[in-house]
Amino acid sequence: MHITRVTAPAIPDLASRLAPGPRPQPRTPHWLAWLEARLARRAERRQLLALEPRELRDIGLTPAEAWALARAPRRR
């Protein structure tokens, strides 16, 4: 005769039952995304204005074109 040991089913402890699941990633608010884009655009325009005429020629721009691009009205 063969006797098998019977064990009770495993019950998860209370701490594992109450542990929160993975937290959702917080969404970036619309105004914050807008502000980040605006600041990045401003930095790019300042860098464009800081280029020397020789550097502007390397990228195919004249100083007047660079100034016009940097001073262009902001996009919405």
TORKE-522869 format. One record per atom (N, C-alpha, C): residue in three letters; x, y, z; residue number from 0. Coordinates in steps of 0.05 Angstrom, whole numbers, plus 5000, padded with zeros to 4 digits. Layout:
<nodes>
> rest  u  v  w  nr
> ALA  X  Y  Z  NUM
...
</nodes>
This chain:
<nodes>
> rest  u  v  w  nr
> MET  5017  4977  5000  0
> MET  5000  5000  5000  0
> MET  5018  5025  5000  0
> HIS  5009  5044  4984  1
> HIS  5025  5069  4980  1
> HIS  5009  5093  4992  1
> ILE  5023  5107  5010  2
> ILE  5009  5130  5023  2
> ILE  5022  5156  5012  2
> THR  5006  5174  5003  3
> THR  5015  5200  4993  3
> THR  5009  5222  5014  3
> ARG  5027  5240  5015  4
> ARG  5024  5262  5034  4
> ARG  5007  5283  5019  4
> VAL  4987  5293  5032  5
> VAL  4970  5313  5021  5
> VAL  4976  5339  5036  5
> THR  4982  5360  5020  6
> THR  4987  5386  5033  6
> THR  4964  5405  5025  6
> ALA  4961  5424  5042  7
> ALA  4940  5444  5037  7
> ALA  4949  5462  5013  7
> PRO  4930  5472  4998  8
> PRO  4939  5490  4976  8
> PRO  4952  5515  4987  8
> ALA  4971  5524  4972  9
> ALA  4986  5548  4981  9
> ALA  4967  5572  4979  9
> ILE  4967  5587  5001  10
> ILE  4951  5612  5003  10
> ILE  4971  5635  5004  10
> PRO  4968  5654  4985  11
> PRO  4987  5676  4986  11
> PRO  4983  5692  5012  11
> ASP  5005  5702  5022  12
> ASP  5002  5718  5047  12
> ASP  4990  5745  5041  12
> LEU  4982  5758  5062  13
> LEU  4967  5783  5059  13
> LEU  4984  5805  5045  13
> ALA  5009  5806  5051  14
> ALA  5026  5826  5039  14
> ALA  5027  5824  5008  14
> SER  5029  5800  4998  15
> SER  5030  5796  4969  15
> SER  5003  5802  4956  15
> ARG  4981  5798  4971  16
> ARG  4955  5803  4960  16
> ARG  4950  5833  4959  16
> LEU  4961  5849  4977  17
> LEU  4956  5877  4978  17
> LEU  4977  5893  4963  17
> ALA  4998  5880  4953  18
> ALA  5019  5894  4939  18
> ALA  5008  5906  4913  18
> PRO  5014  5931  4908  19
> PRO  5003  5943  4883  19
> PRO  5017  5931  4859  19
> GLY  5002  5932  4837  20
> GLY  5013  5922  4811  20
> GLY  5032  5943  4800  20
> PRO  5040  5939  4775  21
> PRO  5057  5959  4763  21
> PRO  5043  5986  4760  21
> ARG  5058  6007  4767  22
> ARG  5046  6034  4765  22
> ARG  5046  6043  4736  22
> PRO  5025  6056  4728  23
> PRO  5025  6067  4701  23
> PRO  5043  6091  4699  23
> GLN  5056  6094  4676  24
> GLN  5074  6117  4673  24
> GLN  5057  6143  4672  24
> PRO  5065  6163  4687  25
> PRO  5050  6188  4686  25
> PRO  5052  6201  4659  25
> ARG  5029  6212  4650  26
> ARG  5029  6225  4624  26
> ARG  5039  6254  4627  26
> THR  5054  6263  4607  27
> THR  5064  6290  4607  27
> THR  5040  6308  4601  27
> PRO  5036  6328  4619  28
> PRO  5014  6347  4613  28
> PRO  5019  6362  4587  28
> HIS  4997  6369  4574  29
> HIS  4999  6383  4548  29
> HIS  5016  6408  4551  29
> TRP  5011  6424  4571  30
> TRP  5026  6449  4574  30
> TRP  5056  6445  4578  30
> LEU  5063  6423  4591  31
> LEU  5091  6417  4596  31
> LEU  5105  6409  4570  31
> ALA  5091  6393  4553  32
> ALA  5102  6385  4527  32
> ALA  5106  6410  4510  32
> TRP  5086  6428  4511  33
> TRP  5088  6453  4495  33
> TRP  5111  6470  4505  33
> LEU  5115  6472  4531  34
> LEU  5137  6488  4542  34
> LEU  5164  6476  4534  34
> GLU  5167  6450  4536  35
> GLU  5192  6437  4528  35
> GLU  5199  6442  4499  35
> ALA  5178  6441  4481  36
> ALA  5183  6446  4453  36
> ALA  5190  6475  4448  36
> ARG  5177  6493  4462  37
> ARG  5182  6522  4459  37
> ARG  5211  6529  4468  37
> LEU  5220  6517  4491  38
> LEU  5247  6523  4500  38
> LEU  5268  6511  4482  38
> ALA  5262  6487  4471  39
> ALA  5281  6475  4452  39
> ALA  5283  6491  4427  39
> ARG  5261  6502  4417  40
> ARG  5261  6518  4393  40
> ARG  5277  6544  4398  40
> ARG  5273  6556  4422  41
> ARG  5287  6580  4428  41
> ARG  5317  6576  4429  41
> ALA  5325  6553  4441  42
> ALA  5354  6547  4443  42
> ALA  5366  6543  4415  42
> GLU  5351  6529  4397  43
> GLU  5361  6525  4370  43
> GLU  5364  6552  4355  43
> ARG  5345  6570  4359  44
> ARG  5347  6596  4346  44
> ARG  5370  6612  4356  44
> ARG  5375  6610  4382  45
> ARG  5398  6625  4393  45
> ARG  5424  6613  4383  45
> GLN  5425  6587  4380  46
> GLN  5450  6575  4369  46
> GLN  5454  6583  4340  46
> LEU  5432  6585  4325  47
> LEU  5434  6594  4297  47
> LEU  5445  6622  4295  47
> LEU  5436  6640  4313  48
> LEU  5445  6667  4313  48
> LEU  5475  6669  4322  48
> ALA  5484  6650  4337  49
> ALA  5512  6650  4347  49
> ALA  5532  6641  4326  49
> LEU  5523  6629  4304  50
> LEU  5542  6618  4284  50
> LEU  5556  6641  4270  50
> GLU  5581  6636  4263  51
> GLU  5597  6655  4247  51
> GLU  5588  6653  4218  51
> PRO  5594  6674  4202  52
> PRO  5586  6673  4173  52
> PRO  5599  6649  4159  52
> ARG  5623  6642  4166  53
> ARG  5636  6619  4153  53
> ARG  5620  6593  4160  53
> GLU  5612  6590  4184  54
> GLU  5596  6566  4192  54
> GLU  5569  6566  4178  54
> LEU  5557  6590  4175  55
> LEU  5532  6591  4161  55
> LEU  5535  6583  4132  55
> ARG  5557  6591  4119  56
> ARG  5562  6583  4091  56
> ARG  5564  6553  4089  56
> ASP  5576  6540  4110  57
> ASP  5579  6511  4110  57
> ASP  5552  6497  4109  57
> ILE  5532  6509  4121  58
> ILE  5505  6496  4121  58
> ILE  5487  6508  4100  58
> GLY  5498  6526  4083  59
> GLY  5483  6536  4060  59
> GLY  5465  6559  4067  59
> LEU  5472  6575  4087  60
> LEU  5455  6599  4094  60
> LEU  5472  6624  4093  60
> THR  5459  6646  4088  61
> THR  5472  6672  4090  61
> THR  5464  6683  4118  61
> PRO  5479  6702  4128  62
> PRO  5472  6714  4154  62
> PRO  5443  6725  4154  62
> ALA  5435  6736  4132  63
> ALA  5408  6747  4131  63
> ALA  5387  6725  4132  63
> GLU  5392  6702  4119  64
> GLU  5373  6680  4121  64
> GLU  5372  6668  4149  64
> ALA  5395  6666  4161  65
> ALA  5396  6656  4189  65
> ALA  5381  6674  4208  65
> TRP  5384  6700  4204  66
> TRP  5370  6720  4221  66
> TRP  5340  6717  4216  66
> ALA  5332  6714  4191  67
> ALA  5303  6712  4185  67
> ALA  5291  6686  4197  67
> LEU  5307  6664  4196  68
> LEU  5297  6639  4208  68
> LEU  5295  6641  4238  68
> ALA  5314  6654  4250  69
> ALA  5315  6656  4279  69
> ALA  5293  6675  4289  69
> ARG  5286  6695  4273  70
> ARG  5266  6714  4282  70
> ARG  5238  6708  4270  70
> ALA  5235  6685  4258  71
> ALA  5209  6678  4247  71
> ALA  5188  6676  4269  71
> PRO  5163  6683  4263  72
> PRO  5142  6680  4283  72
> PRO  5140  6651  4293  72
> ARG  5132  6649  4317  73
> ARG  5130  6621  4328  73
> ARG  5106  6607  4316  73
> ARG  5109  6581  4313  74
> ARG  5088  6564  4301  74
> ARG  5069  6556  4323  74
> ARG  5045  6551  4316  75
> ARG  5025  6541  4335  75
> ARG  5017  6513  4329  75
</nodes>
